[in-house]
Amino acid sequence: MSALTTPKASTQEAAPALGVLAYPLDPQQPRFAMGLCADATVAAATEAAFRTADRAEDGRTLFSVTVNDQRYVGVCLEDSACRLIVLHRAEPETVLRDVLASVPGVRNDAPSLGLIGESAPMQRLRREIQTVARLDVPVLILGESGTGKELVARAIHAAGNDAQQGERPLVSLNLAALPATLIESELFGYAPGAFTGSQRQGQAGKLEQAAGGTVFLDEVADIPMEMQVKLLRVLEDHMVERLGSRRAQRVDFRLVSATNRDISELIDAGRFRLDLYYRLSGVVLRIPALRQRREDIPALLQHFVEAFCTRNRMPAPQIDHDVARHLAGQPWPGNVRQLRQRIEEALVFCDGQTLRVADFARGDAARNVAVTEVVQPQITPPADALQIIGTDMNEVAHAAVLDAITRNGGNKKRAAEQLRISRSHLYKILERGR
Protein backbone atom coordinates (compact mmCIF):
# COMPACT_ATOMS: atom_id res chain seq x y z
CA MET A 1 0.00 0.00 0.00
CA SER A 2 3.06 2.24 -0.06
CA ALA A 3 2.12 3.45 -3.55
CA LEU A 4 -0.92 5.20 -2.15
CA THR A 5 -0.66 8.94 -1.62
CA THR A 6 -2.96 11.32 0.26
CA PRO A 7 -3.89 14.68 -1.32
CA LYS A 8 -3.73 17.21 1.52
CA ALA A 9 -6.53 19.47 0.27
CA SER A 10 -8.92 16.56 -0.19
CA THR A 11 -8.14 15.17 3.25
CA GLN A 12 -9.07 18.45 4.89
CA GLU A 13 -12.42 18.51 3.13
CA ALA A 14 -13.33 14.87 3.86
CA ALA A 15 -15.54 14.01 6.79
CA PRO A 16 -13.92 11.86 9.53
CA ALA A 17 -16.11 8.89 8.59
CA LEU A 18 -15.19 9.05 4.90
CA GLY A 19 -12.44 7.25 2.99
CA VAL A 20 -11.57 7.07 -0.69
CA LEU A 21 -9.36 4.79 -2.79
CA ALA A 22 -8.77 5.71 -6.45
CA TYR A 23 -7.08 3.58 -9.10
CA PRO A 24 -6.60 5.45 -12.43
CA LEU A 25 -6.23 3.07 -15.37
CA ASP A 26 -3.44 5.24 -16.75
CA PRO A 27 -0.23 3.66 -15.36
CA GLN A 28 1.41 7.09 -15.38
CA GLN A 29 -1.08 8.36 -12.79
CA PRO A 30 -0.46 7.43 -9.12
CA ARG A 31 -3.04 5.69 -7.01
CA PHE A 32 -4.18 7.72 -4.04
CA ALA A 33 -6.10 7.44 -0.78
CA MET A 34 -7.72 9.92 1.54
CA GLY A 35 -9.62 10.00 4.80
CA LEU A 36 -9.99 6.62 6.49
CA CYS A 37 -8.42 4.78 3.58
CA ALA A 38 -5.10 6.55 4.17
CA ASP A 39 -4.71 3.94 6.90
CA ALA A 40 -3.13 0.84 5.33
CA THR A 41 -5.23 -1.56 7.43
CA VAL A 42 -8.50 0.09 6.40
CA ALA A 43 -7.40 0.23 2.76
CA ALA A 44 -6.43 -3.44 2.70
CA ALA A 45 -9.73 -4.51 4.32
CA THR A 46 -11.68 -2.35 1.87
CA GLU A 47 -9.93 -3.86 -1.16
CA ALA A 48 -10.48 -7.39 0.15
CA ALA A 49 -14.19 -6.76 0.77
CA PHE A 50 -14.63 -5.27 -2.70
CA ARG A 51 -12.97 -8.25 -4.42
CA THR A 52 -15.53 -10.63 -2.88
CA ALA A 53 -18.57 -8.39 -3.56
CA ASP A 54 -21.12 -9.06 -6.28
CA ARG A 55 -20.43 -6.64 -9.13
CA ALA A 56 -23.31 -4.54 -10.51
CA GLU A 57 -23.81 -4.36 -14.27
CA ASP A 58 -23.96 -0.54 -14.22
CA GLY A 59 -20.41 -0.24 -12.84
CA ARG A 60 -21.47 0.67 -9.30
CA THR A 61 -21.12 -1.93 -6.55
CA LEU A 62 -22.31 -1.77 -2.94
CA PHE A 63 -20.52 -3.79 -0.25
CA SER A 64 -19.77 -3.71 3.47
CA VAL A 65 -16.46 -3.83 5.31
CA THR A 66 -15.72 -4.16 9.03
CA VAL A 67 -12.53 -2.75 10.53
CA ASN A 68 -11.85 -2.83 14.29
CA ASP A 69 -15.49 -3.78 14.97
CA GLN A 70 -16.73 -0.72 13.03
CA ARG A 71 -18.89 -1.48 10.01
CA TYR A 72 -18.75 0.77 6.93
CA VAL A 73 -20.62 0.78 3.64
CA GLY A 74 -18.51 0.85 0.50
CA VAL A 75 -19.48 2.02 -2.96
CA CYS A 76 -17.33 1.32 -6.00
CA LEU A 77 -17.67 3.36 -9.18
CA GLU A 78 -15.89 2.09 -12.30
CA ASP A 79 -15.66 3.68 -15.72
CA SER A 80 -13.19 3.79 -18.58
CA ALA A 81 -10.87 6.12 -16.66
CA CYS A 82 -10.56 4.74 -13.16
CA ARG A 83 -11.96 2.70 -10.29
CA LEU A 84 -13.10 4.73 -7.30
CA ILE A 85 -14.00 3.15 -3.96
CA VAL A 86 -15.84 5.31 -1.41
CA LEU A 87 -16.10 4.25 2.24
CA HIS A 88 -18.71 5.90 4.47
CA ARG A 89 -21.43 5.66 7.08
CA ALA A 90 -23.96 7.89 5.25
CA GLU A 91 -26.22 7.32 2.26
CA PRO A 92 -24.19 6.05 -0.72
CA GLU A 93 -25.65 8.56 -3.17
CA THR A 94 -24.91 11.52 -0.87
CA VAL A 95 -21.27 10.58 -0.37
CA LEU A 96 -20.80 9.71 -4.02
CA ARG A 97 -22.08 13.11 -5.09
CA ASP A 98 -19.78 14.95 -2.67
CA VAL A 99 -16.68 12.89 -3.40
CA LEU A 100 -17.06 12.67 -7.17
CA ALA A 101 -17.40 16.44 -7.32
CA SER A 102 -14.03 16.81 -5.56
CA VAL A 103 -12.00 14.18 -7.45
CA PRO A 104 -10.44 15.56 -10.68
CA GLY A 105 -11.27 13.72 -13.89
CA VAL A 106 -14.33 11.90 -12.55
CA ARG A 107 -17.72 13.18 -13.74
CA ASN A 108 -20.90 13.26 -11.70
CA ASP A 109 -23.45 13.19 -14.49
CA ALA A 110 -26.76 13.43 -12.65
CA PRO A 111 -27.86 14.97 -9.35
CA SER A 112 -29.86 12.81 -6.98
CA LEU A 113 -33.08 14.90 -7.37
CA GLY A 114 -34.17 13.53 -4.00
CA LEU A 115 -34.31 9.99 -5.39
CA ILE A 116 -32.47 7.34 -3.38
CA GLY A 117 -30.40 4.71 -5.18
CA GLU A 118 -27.62 4.34 -7.73
CA SER A 119 -28.94 1.33 -9.68
CA ALA A 120 -29.05 1.46 -13.47
CA PRO A 121 -32.87 1.95 -13.55
CA MET A 122 -32.64 4.89 -11.14
CA GLN A 123 -29.78 6.50 -13.03
CA ARG A 124 -31.83 6.22 -16.22
CA LEU A 125 -34.84 7.74 -14.48
CA ARG A 126 -32.78 10.70 -13.25
CA ARG A 127 -31.46 11.35 -16.74
CA GLU A 128 -34.99 11.26 -18.15
CA ILE A 129 -36.22 13.65 -15.45
CA GLN A 130 -33.40 16.08 -16.21
CA THR A 131 -34.27 15.93 -19.91
CA VAL A 132 -38.03 16.46 -19.67
CA ALA A 133 -37.80 19.05 -16.89
CA ARG A 134 -36.38 21.61 -19.32
CA LEU A 135 -39.15 21.11 -21.89
CA ASP A 136 -42.73 22.36 -22.05
CA VAL A 137 -44.30 18.94 -22.52
CA PRO A 138 -46.89 17.02 -20.47
CA VAL A 139 -45.47 14.06 -18.54
CA LEU A 140 -47.29 10.86 -17.59
CA ILE A 141 -45.67 8.87 -14.77
CA LEU A 142 -46.47 5.15 -14.69
CA GLY A 143 -45.55 2.87 -11.82
CA GLU A 144 -46.88 0.37 -9.35
CA SER A 145 -48.35 1.49 -6.06
CA GLY A 146 -45.65 2.59 -3.64
CA THR A 147 -42.89 3.27 -6.17
CA GLY A 148 -42.77 7.04 -5.54
CA LYS A 149 -44.70 8.67 -8.38
CA GLU A 150 -45.34 11.89 -6.45
CA LEU A 151 -41.64 12.09 -5.57
CA VAL A 152 -40.78 11.90 -9.28
CA ALA A 153 -43.33 14.62 -10.04
CA ARG A 154 -41.69 16.87 -7.44
CA ALA A 155 -38.28 16.11 -8.93
CA ILE A 156 -39.50 17.14 -12.40
CA HIS A 157 -40.88 20.38 -11.00
CA ALA A 158 -37.74 21.15 -9.00
CA ALA A 159 -35.39 20.37 -11.89
CA GLY A 160 -37.41 22.62 -14.19
CA ASN A 161 -37.40 25.63 -11.86
CA ASP A 162 -35.37 28.56 -13.16
CA ALA A 163 -33.51 30.22 -10.30
CA GLN A 164 -33.69 33.59 -12.05
CA GLN A 165 -37.48 33.44 -12.25
CA GLY A 166 -37.98 32.46 -8.63
CA GLU A 167 -39.86 29.54 -7.12
CA ARG A 168 -42.85 28.43 -9.16
CA PRO A 169 -45.90 26.77 -7.59
CA LEU A 170 -46.43 23.02 -7.52
CA VAL A 171 -50.10 22.13 -6.95
CA SER A 172 -51.15 18.50 -6.42
CA LEU A 173 -54.55 16.84 -6.63
CA ASN A 174 -55.30 13.16 -5.99
CA LEU A 175 -58.27 12.40 -8.22
CA ALA A 176 -58.96 9.04 -6.57
CA ALA A 177 -59.43 10.71 -3.18
CA LEU A 178 -62.29 12.95 -4.33
CA PRO A 179 -65.92 12.11 -5.05
CA ALA A 180 -66.86 12.75 -8.67
CA THR A 181 -69.10 15.67 -7.67
CA LEU A 182 -66.15 17.65 -6.27
CA ILE A 183 -63.54 17.04 -8.94
CA GLU A 184 -64.81 19.79 -11.27
CA SER A 185 -64.81 22.51 -8.62
CA GLU A 186 -61.40 21.41 -7.31
CA LEU A 187 -59.85 21.41 -10.77
CA PHE A 188 -61.48 24.48 -12.33
CA GLY A 189 -62.67 26.43 -9.29
CA TYR A 190 -66.08 28.08 -8.99
CA ALA A 191 -67.66 31.50 -9.26
CA PRO A 192 -69.44 33.24 -6.32
CA GLY A 193 -72.73 31.49 -5.53
CA ALA A 194 -72.07 28.67 -7.97
CA PHE A 195 -73.68 26.10 -5.67
CA THR A 196 -75.10 25.74 -2.19
CA GLY A 197 -72.35 25.87 0.41
CA SER A 198 -69.81 27.54 -1.88
CA GLN A 199 -67.68 30.41 -0.62
CA ARG A 200 -69.25 33.82 -1.20
CA GLN A 201 -66.21 35.16 -3.06
CA GLY A 202 -65.73 32.02 -5.14
CA GLN A 203 -62.53 29.99 -5.30
CA ALA A 204 -59.70 29.38 -7.74
CA GLY A 205 -59.23 25.80 -8.85
CA LYS A 206 -55.99 23.82 -8.84
CA LEU A 207 -55.25 24.77 -12.45
CA GLU A 208 -55.43 28.49 -11.65
CA GLN A 209 -53.37 28.01 -8.50
CA ALA A 210 -50.66 26.37 -10.57
CA ALA A 211 -50.36 29.31 -12.97
CA GLY A 212 -46.75 29.62 -14.10
CA GLY A 213 -45.85 26.36 -12.38
CA THR A 214 -46.80 22.70 -12.32
CA VAL A 215 -50.07 20.90 -11.62
CA PHE A 216 -49.71 17.26 -10.58
CA LEU A 217 -52.77 15.05 -11.12
CA ASP A 218 -52.28 11.83 -9.17
CA GLU A 219 -54.35 8.75 -10.06
CA VAL A 220 -55.44 10.44 -13.27
CA ALA A 221 -56.92 7.19 -14.59
CA ASP A 222 -59.65 7.48 -11.94
CA ILE A 223 -61.14 10.66 -13.39
CA PRO A 224 -64.82 10.17 -14.39
CA MET A 225 -65.64 10.06 -18.09
CA GLU A 226 -67.69 13.27 -18.02
CA MET A 227 -64.74 15.14 -16.52
CA GLN A 228 -62.32 13.69 -19.06
CA VAL A 229 -64.00 15.71 -21.82
CA LYS A 230 -63.66 18.98 -19.87
CA LEU A 231 -60.04 18.28 -18.94
CA LEU A 232 -59.22 17.47 -22.54
CA ARG A 233 -60.63 20.81 -23.68
CA VAL A 234 -58.54 22.72 -21.13
CA LEU A 235 -55.37 20.87 -22.10
CA GLU A 236 -55.94 21.81 -25.74
CA ASP A 237 -56.23 25.60 -25.28
CA HIS A 238 -55.34 26.23 -21.58
CA MET A 239 -58.57 28.23 -21.21
CA VAL A 240 -60.02 27.63 -17.73
CA GLU A 241 -63.64 28.45 -16.94
CA ARG A 242 -64.79 28.31 -13.32
CA LEU A 243 -67.90 26.39 -12.41
CA GLY A 244 -70.88 28.77 -12.59
CA SER A 245 -69.01 31.34 -14.70
CA ARG A 246 -69.21 32.13 -18.41
CA ARG A 247 -65.84 33.84 -18.55
CA ALA A 248 -62.77 31.78 -19.45
CA GLN A 249 -59.22 32.87 -18.75
CA ARG A 250 -55.95 31.54 -20.10
CA VAL A 251 -53.73 29.80 -17.57
CA ASP A 252 -50.23 28.58 -18.37
CA PHE A 253 -49.16 25.54 -16.39
CA ARG A 254 -47.02 22.45 -16.72
CA LEU A 255 -49.02 19.20 -16.45
CA VAL A 256 -47.61 16.12 -14.75
CA SER A 257 -49.94 13.19 -14.13
CA ALA A 258 -49.53 9.71 -12.70
CA THR A 259 -51.34 6.40 -12.32
CA ASN A 260 -50.73 2.84 -11.24
CA ARG A 261 -53.54 1.58 -13.47
CA ASP A 262 -53.20 -0.08 -16.86
CA ILE A 263 -54.56 2.73 -19.04
CA SER A 264 -54.57 0.57 -22.17
CA GLU A 265 -57.03 -1.79 -20.46
CA LEU A 266 -59.23 1.15 -19.46
CA ILE A 267 -59.17 2.48 -23.02
CA ASP A 268 -60.14 -0.94 -24.40
CA ALA A 269 -62.97 -1.12 -21.85
CA GLY A 270 -64.23 2.34 -22.86
CA ARG A 271 -63.45 3.84 -19.45
CA PHE A 272 -60.71 6.23 -20.55
CA ARG A 273 -60.56 8.44 -23.62
CA LEU A 274 -57.78 7.71 -26.08
CA ASP A 275 -57.50 11.37 -27.10
CA LEU A 276 -57.03 12.39 -23.47
CA TYR A 277 -54.31 9.79 -23.09
CA TYR A 278 -52.46 11.33 -26.04
CA ARG A 279 -52.72 14.75 -24.40
CA LEU A 280 -51.41 13.48 -21.07
CA SER A 281 -48.59 11.34 -22.41
CA GLY A 282 -46.35 13.79 -24.22
CA VAL A 283 -43.56 11.89 -22.45
CA VAL A 284 -44.08 8.71 -20.44
CA LEU A 285 -41.78 7.97 -17.50
CA ARG A 286 -41.85 4.49 -16.00
CA ILE A 287 -40.72 4.07 -12.41
CA PRO A 288 -39.02 0.74 -11.70
CA ALA A 289 -40.52 -1.52 -9.08
CA LEU A 290 -38.34 -2.21 -6.05
CA ARG A 291 -37.77 -5.80 -7.18
CA GLN A 292 -36.13 -4.35 -10.32
CA ARG A 293 -33.57 -2.39 -8.28
CA ARG A 294 -32.79 -4.51 -5.24
CA GLU A 295 -29.24 -3.15 -5.14
CA ASP A 296 -30.74 0.15 -3.90
CA ILE A 297 -32.15 -1.46 -0.75
CA PRO A 298 -29.03 -0.80 1.40
CA ALA A 299 -29.19 2.91 0.57
CA LEU A 300 -32.96 3.01 1.17
CA LEU A 301 -32.48 1.17 4.46
CA GLN A 302 -29.92 3.70 5.68
CA HIS A 303 -32.08 6.61 4.53
CA PHE A 304 -35.27 5.42 6.23
CA VAL A 305 -33.44 4.55 9.47
CA GLU A 306 -31.86 7.99 9.68
CA ALA A 307 -35.07 9.80 8.69
CA PHE A 308 -37.16 7.90 11.27
CA CYS A 309 -34.66 8.50 14.07
CA THR A 310 -34.30 12.18 13.22
CA ARG A 311 -38.06 12.63 13.13
CA ASN A 312 -38.43 10.96 16.52
CA ARG A 313 -35.36 12.62 18.05
CA MET A 314 -33.68 9.34 18.89
CA PRO A 315 -30.16 8.06 18.17
CA ALA A 316 -29.86 5.89 15.08
CA PRO A 317 -28.97 2.27 15.86
CA GLN A 318 -26.22 0.33 14.15
CA ILE A 319 -27.54 -1.82 11.29
CA ASP A 320 -26.52 -5.46 11.36
CA HIS A 321 -24.87 -6.49 8.09
CA ASP A 322 -27.47 -9.25 7.50
CA VAL A 323 -30.43 -6.83 7.45
CA ALA A 324 -29.86 -5.48 3.94
CA ARG A 325 -29.41 -9.00 2.57
CA HIS A 326 -32.61 -10.14 4.30
CA LEU A 327 -34.61 -7.22 2.91
CA ALA A 328 -33.20 -7.71 -0.60
CA GLY A 329 -34.60 -11.25 -0.58
CA GLN A 330 -38.20 -10.16 0.01
CA PRO A 331 -40.76 -9.77 -2.85
CA TRP A 332 -41.94 -6.22 -1.90
CA PRO A 333 -45.27 -6.08 -3.76
CA GLY A 334 -45.87 -2.72 -2.04
CA ASN A 335 -42.49 -1.43 -3.24
CA VAL A 336 -40.66 1.39 -1.44
CA ARG A 337 -43.71 2.39 0.61
CA GLN A 338 -43.93 -1.13 2.03
CA LEU A 339 -40.16 -1.23 2.64
CA ARG A 340 -40.35 1.99 4.62
CA GLN A 341 -43.25 0.72 6.72
CA ARG A 342 -41.41 -2.51 7.54
CA ILE A 343 -38.19 -0.69 8.47
CA GLU A 344 -40.00 1.79 10.71
CA GLU A 345 -41.96 -1.00 12.40
CA ALA A 346 -38.72 -2.88 13.07
CA LEU A 347 -37.14 0.28 14.51
CA VAL A 348 -40.02 0.65 16.95
CA PHE A 349 -39.38 -2.79 18.42
CA CYS A 350 -35.56 -3.02 18.20
CA ASP A 351 -33.42 -2.56 21.30
CA GLY A 352 -32.22 0.88 20.19
CA GLN A 353 -28.62 -0.27 19.85
CA THR A 354 -28.62 -2.53 16.79
CA LEU A 355 -31.24 -3.18 14.11
CA ARG A 356 -31.23 -6.93 13.42
CA VAL A 357 -33.08 -9.33 11.13
CA ALA A 358 -34.93 -10.63 14.17
CA ASP A 359 -36.57 -7.22 14.59
CA PHE A 360 -38.43 -7.81 11.31
CA ALA A 361 -39.82 -11.19 12.45
CA ARG A 362 -42.91 -9.64 14.03
CA GLY A 363 -44.06 -8.14 10.74
CA ASP A 364 -43.06 -11.25 8.76
CA ALA A 365 -45.12 -13.51 11.01
CA ALA A 366 -48.19 -11.28 10.81
CA ARG A 367 -47.96 -11.06 7.04
CA ASN A 368 -47.45 -14.80 6.54
CA VAL A 369 -50.45 -15.68 8.72
CA ALA A 370 -52.66 -13.11 7.02
CA VAL A 371 -51.64 -14.13 3.51
CA THR A 372 -52.36 -17.76 4.35
CA GLU A 373 -55.88 -16.73 5.33
CA VAL A 374 -56.33 -14.77 2.11
CA VAL A 375 -55.35 -17.69 -0.14
CA GLN A 376 -57.30 -20.45 1.63
CA PRO A 377 -58.61 -22.77 -1.11
CA GLN A 378 -62.27 -22.77 -2.07
CA ILE A 379 -63.10 -19.80 0.16
CA THR A 380 -64.44 -16.57 -1.29
CA PRO A 381 -64.80 -14.01 1.51
CA PRO A 382 -67.94 -11.89 1.52
CA ALA A 383 -67.68 -8.46 -0.05
CA ASP A 384 -67.40 -6.71 3.32
CA ALA A 385 -65.09 -9.21 5.00
CA LEU A 386 -61.93 -7.17 4.61
CA GLN A 387 -63.66 -4.09 5.98
CA ILE A 388 -64.74 -6.05 9.06
CA ILE A 389 -61.28 -7.35 9.97
CA GLY A 390 -59.62 -3.96 9.65
CA THR A 391 -57.24 -1.78 7.77
CA ASP A 392 -54.17 -3.98 8.35
CA MET A 393 -55.87 -6.92 6.67
CA ASN A 394 -56.83 -4.68 3.75
CA GLU A 395 -53.16 -3.87 3.22
CA VAL A 396 -52.10 -7.50 3.50
CA ALA A 397 -54.76 -8.66 1.05
CA HIS A 398 -53.78 -5.92 -1.36
CA ALA A 399 -50.10 -6.93 -1.10
CA ALA A 400 -50.97 -10.61 -1.68
CA VAL A 401 -53.02 -9.77 -4.78
CA LEU A 402 -50.26 -7.54 -6.20
CA ASP A 403 -47.74 -10.32 -5.58
CA ALA A 404 -49.93 -12.86 -7.39
CA ILE A 405 -50.44 -10.50 -10.33
CA THR A 406 -46.68 -9.99 -10.57
CA ARG A 407 -45.98 -13.73 -10.49
CA ASN A 408 -48.45 -14.21 -13.31
CA GLY A 409 -46.98 -11.53 -15.55
CA GLY A 410 -49.79 -9.05 -14.97
CA ASN A 411 -52.57 -11.52 -15.85
CA LYS A 412 -55.33 -10.82 -13.32
CA LYS A 413 -57.41 -13.82 -14.33
CA ARG A 414 -54.58 -16.26 -13.58
CA ALA A 415 -53.79 -14.36 -10.38
CA ALA A 416 -57.39 -14.76 -9.19
CA GLU A 417 -57.30 -18.47 -10.00
CA GLN A 418 -54.05 -18.88 -8.07
CA LEU A 419 -55.54 -17.10 -5.04
CA ARG A 420 -58.74 -19.18 -5.40
CA ILE A 421 -60.93 -16.08 -5.46
CA SER A 422 -63.20 -14.66 -8.12
CA ARG A 423 -61.83 -12.06 -10.51
CA SER A 424 -64.47 -9.56 -9.35
CA HIS A 425 -63.30 -10.01 -5.75
CA LEU A 426 -59.71 -9.49 -6.86
CA TYR A 427 -60.70 -6.15 -8.42
CA LYS A 428 -62.46 -5.15 -5.19
CA ILE A 429 -59.28 -5.82 -3.21
CA LEU A 430 -57.28 -3.72 -5.66
CA GLU A 431 -59.79 -0.86 -5.42
CA ARG A 432 -59.69 -0.92 -1.60
CA GLY A 433 -55.90 -0.92 -1.54
CA ARG A 434 -55.39 2.14 -3.72
Secondary structure, DSSP 8 states (H G I E B T S, - for coil): -TT-B--HHHHHHS-TT-EEEEEESSTTS--EEEEGGGSHHHHHHHHHHHHTS---TTSEEEEEEEETTEEEEEEEEE-SSEEEEEEESS-HHHHHHHHHHHSTT----S--TT----SHHHHHHHHHHHHHHTS---EEEE--TTS-HHHHHHHHHHHH--GGG----EEEEEGGGS-HHHHHHHHHEE-TTSSTT--TT-EE-HHHHTTTSEEEEETGGGS-HHHHHHHHHHHHH-EEE-BT---EEE---EEEEEESS-HHHHHHTTSS-HHHHHHH-SEEEE---GGG-GGGHHHHHHHHHHHHHHHTT----EE-HHHHHHHHTS--TTHHHHHHHHHHHHHHHS-SSEE-GGGGHHHHHHHHHHHHHHT-TT----TTHHHHH-HHHHHHHHHHHHHHHHHTTT-HHHHHHHHTS-HHHHHHHHHHH-
